[in-house]
């Protein structure tokens, strides 16, 4: 029952946002009483924390699986983008931004785990790209990796990039192009043009 509640909560939170969805909404969607939910989760904050950890676990396992395939680094970046977008429903409700705004303690905790995941993934990606000659030599990989994480987090901020003007899909597409064009060699740019066209067609 606990897992069933978490799965439905994930679906509702991603669709409508952490703030908008109430415990009544979740109970109604599950066809059960709110009392049943409270038997497993003492309050909404606890439920938000559990669903957030669940989502992070799914995303982490998916990203690690993609990275284990050792694909072309540019292709890998796009595969990760599509995987995350699919599982977060293209972030239509801006879950990251809402988590930061309404549940700051949970946000700070999960941000540390997100950083560790993305840092290792992107650092390895850049290192392989340099070895293959598709990313530039003599880059400060630690700096680029931290910058990547910071930018990915920044484009989730609805105050800076309001949803009415910028879709999450468009933001990530534009940021990936910005990132890859900044680190690719001529050989890498040629690969990027082919791969991005394939993914955006």
Secondary structure, 3 states (H helix, E strand, C coil): CHHHHHHHHHHHHHHHCCCCCCHHHHHHHHCCCHHHHHHHCCCHHHHHHHHHHHHHHHHHHHHHHHHHCCCCHHHHHHHHHHHHHHHCHHHCCCHHHHHHHHCHHHHHHHHHHHHHHHHHHHHHHHHHHHHCCCECCCCCHHHHHHHHHHHHHHCCCCCCCCCCCCCHHHHHHHHHHHHHHHHECHHHHHHHHHHHHHHHC
